[in-house]
Amino acid sequence: MKVKISLAIPAYNAEKFIRTVIASCLQQTETPHEILLSDDGSSDQTPQILREYAAQPLVRLVSPPQRLGIGSHYRHLVQQATGSHIVILSCDDALHPNFVKTALKGLQQQPELGMLIFSGYLCNAQMKPQSRFGLGYPRHLLTPPMGFEHFLQSCTYLISFTVWPVALLRSLPPLPDDAGLATDWYWALAVGSQSPIQFSRYPLGYYRYHDQNASHSDGDRWNKQAQTMLEFIADDVSLSQEFRESLLILQNSLKNRPLHTSSQNRLKSIQNFLKNSIQHFFANRFVGHPDFLK
């Protein structure tokens, strides 16, 4: 099967950031199969901005007819994709120009992967790189159920820099609407239970930290939806008793320590990085970042 990567951008009230992420897709050194732009009922100028790109080669506007919410919006894009693989790229992040080229090479070497996850750079609100993330990613291939066990610890990856087989995501049962914010964690757990996962420490993504990031701007909401997601998974009859017990422990941990979710831990990590001037120096001194970040 020939690998074809669809780059999909779900947007909601993203007028501040959306041009950067689209530029990062248009400036890939290896042409993606398509670029999907979808607005989820924004009240700002996002729909008008997306329409400006409608005539660009490879771009398709695939906005849903009504507001879906983050999890259902992800699934909408998976259903619309015509490539063999998809990247769900958050509207406030960006890809390095070599992302598609490197991902294609990796998937051609390992076509069986359920997730190919890249590291990258943590950026401030102005999209200036401050430090690296993913330096501690596993080097070895995680074969099932190792991926499930790995992600039971927490949601230790960023969805924007992950490549998924479209058919695999379509096969997963949809989460309840009140668990949609935890879709990235759910997908990782589900895929890790049945397909191999490969992490890469090669930096190919730019994660923008600002005060409205969906995963950590409302910790209580994320915590509640993660609880619902874990309960949904626990009803899966294919899970072993050992995994069910692990899920129960994780659910209790979230209930007893609601501020210590993976999102909150990620936020603390990002804040620490942003304060570290040495990390800032090494994130920019020896690296040539693309022009669209400026």
C-alpha positions as CSV (number, residue, x, y, z in Angstrom):
1,M,0.0,0.0,0.0
2,K,1.3,3.4,-0.9
3,V,1.5,5.7,2.1
4,K,-0.5,9.0,1.6
5,I,-0.6,11.5,4.5
6,S,-3.5,13.8,5.0
7,L,-2.8,16.8,7.2
8,A,-6.0,17.8,9.0
9,I,-6.5,21.0,11.0
10,P,-9.6,21.2,13.2
11,A,-10.2,24.9,14.1
12,Y,-12.3,26.7,16.6
13,N,-12.0,30.4,17.3
14,A,-8.4,30.2,16.0
15,E,-8.0,33.6,14.2
16,K,-4.9,34.4,16.3
17,F,-3.0,31.3,15.3
18,I,-4.5,29.6,12.2
19,R,-2.3,31.2,9.5
20,T,0.9,29.8,11.1
21,V,-0.3,26.2,11.1
22,I,-1.6,26.4,7.6
23,A,1.7,27.9,6.4
24,S,3.5,25.0,8.0
25,C,1.5,22.5,6.0
26,L,1.9,24.4,2.7
27,Q,5.6,24.7,3.1
28,Q,6.3,21.0,3.5
29,T,9.4,19.8,1.5
30,E,7.5,16.6,0.6
31,T,4.0,17.2,-0.7
32,P,1.2,15.8,1.6
33,H,-1.7,13.9,0.0
34,E,-4.1,16.7,1.1
35,I,-4.6,19.5,3.6
36,L,-8.0,19.4,5.3
37,L,-9.3,22.6,6.9
38,S,-12.4,22.4,9.2
39,D,-14.1,25.1,11.3
40,D,-16.3,23.9,14.2
41,G,-18.7,26.8,14.4
42,S,-16.3,29.6,15.3
43,S,-17.6,33.0,16.4
44,D,-14.5,34.9,15.3
45,Q,-12.9,35.3,11.8
46,T,-11.7,31.7,11.5
47,P,-14.2,30.7,8.8
48,Q,-13.3,33.6,6.6
49,I,-9.5,33.0,7.0
50,L,-10.0,29.3,6.0
51,R,-11.8,30.4,2.9
52,E,-8.8,32.4,1.8
53,Y,-6.9,29.2,1.4
54,A,-9.7,27.3,-0.5
55,A,-8.0,27.8,-3.9
56,Q,-4.6,26.5,-2.7
57,P,-3.4,23.2,-4.3
58,L,-4.3,20.2,-2.0
59,V,-6.5,22.2,0.3
60,R,-10.1,21.0,1.0
61,L,-12.6,22.8,3.3
62,V,-14.6,20.2,5.1
63,S,-16.3,22.0,7.9
64,P,-19.2,20.2,9.6
65,P,-22.7,21.6,9.2
66,Q,-23.1,22.1,13.0
67,R,-20.9,22.5,16.1
68,L,-19.4,19.1,17.1
69,G,-16.9,19.6,20.0
70,I,-13.3,18.5,19.9
71,G,-13.6,14.7,20.0
72,S,-16.4,14.5,17.3
73,H,-14.5,17.1,15.2
74,Y,-11.5,14.9,15.2
75,R,-13.6,12.0,14.0
76,H,-15.2,14.2,11.4
77,L,-11.8,14.8,9.9
78,V,-10.9,11.2,10.0
79,Q,-14.0,10.4,8.1
80,Q,-13.3,13.1,5.5
81,A,-9.6,12.1,4.9
82,T,-8.8,10.3,1.6
83,G,-5.2,9.5,2.5
84,S,-4.0,6.2,4.1
85,H,-2.7,8.1,7.2
86,I,-3.7,11.3,9.0
87,V,-2.2,13.9,11.2
88,I,-4.7,15.8,13.4
89,L,-2.9,19.1,13.8
90,S,-4.0,21.5,16.5
91,C,-4.8,24.9,15.1
92,D,-2.2,26.6,17.4
93,D,0.7,24.3,16.6
94,A,2.9,23.9,13.5
95,L,5.0,21.3,11.7
96,H,8.6,21.5,10.7
97,P,9.0,21.6,6.9
98,N,10.5,18.1,6.9
99,F,7.6,16.5,8.8
100,V,5.8,14.8,5.9
101,K,9.1,13.7,4.3
102,T,10.4,12.1,7.5
103,A,7.1,10.5,8.3
104,L,6.7,8.9,4.9
105,K,10.2,7.4,5.2
106,G,9.4,6.0,8.6
107,L,6.1,4.5,7.5
108,Q,7.6,2.9,4.5
109,Q,10.1,1.2,6.7
110,Q,7.4,0.2,9.3
111,P,4.0,0.1,7.5
112,E,2.5,-1.8,10.4
113,L,2.7,1.2,12.9
114,G,-0.5,2.3,14.6
115,M,1.2,5.5,15.8
116,L,4.4,7.3,14.7
117,I,5.1,10.1,17.2
118,F,7.7,12.8,16.8
119,S,9.2,15.2,19.3
120,G,9.7,18.9,18.8
121,Y,9.9,22.3,20.4
122,L,7.9,24.0,23.1
123,C,7.1,27.6,22.1
124,N,5.7,30.7,23.7
125,A,2.5,32.4,22.7
126,Q,4.4,34.2,19.9
127,M,5.6,30.8,18.5
128,K,9.2,31.4,19.5
129,P,10.9,28.1,20.4
130,Q,11.9,28.0,24.0
131,S,13.0,24.4,24.6
132,R,12.7,20.8,23.4
133,F,10.2,18.1,24.3
134,G,10.3,14.4,23.8
135,L,13.9,13.8,24.7
136,G,12.8,11.0,27.0
137,Y,10.6,9.2,24.5
138,P,11.1,5.4,24.4
139,R,13.6,4.4,21.7
140,H,12.3,0.9,21.2
141,L,9.2,-0.2,19.4
142,L,6.2,-0.7,21.6
143,T,4.4,-3.8,20.5
144,P,0.9,-4.6,21.8
145,P,0.0,-4.4,24.6
146,M,3.2,-2.4,25.6
147,G,1.7,0.8,24.1
148,F,-1.4,0.4,26.3
149,E,0.7,-0.1,29.3
150,H,2.9,2.9,28.5
151,F,-0.1,5.2,28.1
152,L,-1.7,4.0,31.2
153,Q,0.8,6.2,33.0
154,S,-0.5,9.3,31.3
155,C,-1.0,10.9,27.9
156,T,2.7,11.3,27.2
157,Y,2.6,12.6,23.7
158,L,1.2,15.4,21.6
159,I,-1.4,14.6,19.0
160,S,-0.3,17.3,16.6
161,F,2.9,15.5,15.8
162,T,1.5,11.9,15.5
163,V,0.7,10.0,12.3
164,W,-2.2,7.5,12.4
165,P,-3.6,4.9,9.9
166,V,-7.0,6.3,8.9
167,A,-8.6,2.8,8.8
168,L,-7.5,2.1,12.3
169,L,-9.0,5.3,13.8
170,R,-12.2,4.7,11.9
171,S,-12.5,1.3,13.5
172,L,-12.4,2.7,17.1
173,P,-15.8,3.2,18.8
174,P,-16.6,6.9,19.3
175,L,-16.3,8.3,22.8
176,P,-19.3,9.9,24.5
177,D,-19.6,13.6,23.8
178,D,-18.8,14.4,27.5
179,A,-15.4,12.6,27.1
180,G,-14.2,14.3,23.9
181,L,-11.5,16.4,25.4
182,A,-9.6,13.1,26.3
183,T,-9.8,11.8,22.7
184,D,-6.0,11.9,22.3
185,W,-5.5,9.8,25.4
186,Y,-8.3,7.4,24.4
187,W,-6.8,6.8,20.9
188,A,-3.4,6.2,22.3
189,L,-4.7,3.6,24.8
190,A,-6.9,1.9,22.2
191,V,-4.2,1.8,19.5
192,G,-1.5,0.7,22.0
193,S,-3.6,-2.3,22.8
194,Q,-3.7,-3.6,19.3
195,S,-0.9,-2.0,17.1
196,P,2.8,-1.2,17.4
197,I,3.8,2.3,18.4
198,Q,7.1,4.1,17.5
199,F,8.3,7.2,19.2
200,S,11.0,9.4,17.5
201,R,13.2,11.9,19.4
202,Y,13.7,13.8,16.1
203,P,12.2,17.3,16.6
204,L,9.6,18.0,13.9
205,G,6.8,19.9,15.6
206,Y,6.2,23.2,17.3
207,Y,3.8,23.2,20.3
208,R,2.5,26.7,21.2
209,Y,1.9,27.3,24.9
210,H,-0.7,30.0,25.7
211,D,-3.4,30.6,28.2
212,Q,-6.2,29.0,26.1
213,N,-4.7,25.6,25.2
214,A,-7.6,23.1,25.2
215,S,-5.8,20.4,27.3
216,H,-4.8,22.6,30.2
217,S,-6.8,25.8,30.3
218,D,-9.5,24.1,32.3
219,G,-8.0,21.3,34.4
220,D,-11.2,20.3,36.2
221,R,-13.0,19.9,32.9
222,W,-10.2,17.8,31.4
223,N,-10.1,15.7,34.6
224,K,-13.8,15.0,34.5
225,Q,-13.8,14.0,30.8
226,A,-10.7,11.8,31.3
227,Q,-12.7,10.0,34.0
228,T,-15.6,9.4,31.6
229,M,-13.1,8.2,28.9
230,L,-11.5,5.7,31.3
231,E,-14.9,4.4,32.3
232,F,-15.8,3.9,28.7
233,I,-12.6,1.9,28.1
234,A,-13.2,-0.2,31.2
235,D,-16.4,-1.5,29.6
236,D,-14.3,-3.1,26.8
237,V,-14.9,-6.8,27.2
238,S,-11.6,-7.6,25.4
239,L,-9.5,-6.1,28.3
240,S,-7.8,-8.4,30.7
241,Q,-8.6,-8.3,34.4
242,E,-5.1,-6.9,35.0
243,F,-5.8,-3.9,32.7
244,R,-9.2,-3.4,34.3
245,E,-7.6,-3.2,37.7
246,S,-5.0,-0.7,36.3
247,L,-7.7,1.5,34.9
248,L,-9.5,1.4,38.3
249,I,-6.3,2.6,40.0
250,L,-5.9,5.4,37.5
251,Q,-9.5,6.5,37.8
252,N,-9.1,6.6,41.6
253,S,-5.9,8.6,41.2
254,L,-7.7,11.2,39.1
255,K,-10.5,11.4,41.6
256,N,-8.3,11.9,44.6
257,R,-5.8,14.2,42.9
258,P,-7.7,16.1,40.3
259,L,-4.9,18.7,39.7
260,H,-2.3,16.1,39.0
261,T,-3.6,15.0,35.6
262,S,-1.3,14.5,32.7
263,S,-2.4,17.9,31.3
264,Q,-1.5,19.7,34.5
265,N,1.8,17.9,34.7
266,R,2.5,18.9,31.1
267,L,1.6,22.5,31.9
268,K,4.0,22.6,34.9
269,S,6.7,21.1,32.6
270,I,6.1,23.7,30.0
271,Q,6.2,26.6,32.5
272,N,9.5,25.3,33.9
273,F,11.0,25.2,30.4
274,L,9.8,28.7,29.6
275,K,11.7,30.0,32.6
276,N,14.9,28.3,31.8
277,S,17.2,30.6,29.9
278,I,19.8,27.9,29.2
279,Q,17.1,25.7,27.5
280,H,16.0,28.8,25.5
281,F,19.6,29.3,24.3
282,F,20.0,25.8,23.0
283,A,16.6,25.7,21.4
284,N,17.6,28.5,19.1
285,R,21.4,28.8,18.9
286,F,22.2,25.8,16.7
287,V,18.8,25.3,15.0
288,G,17.5,26.8,11.8
289,H,13.8,27.2,12.3
290,P,11.4,27.8,9.4
291,D,10.4,31.3,8.3
292,F,6.7,30.9,9.1
293,L,7.5,31.0,12.8
294,K,8.5,34.7,12.3
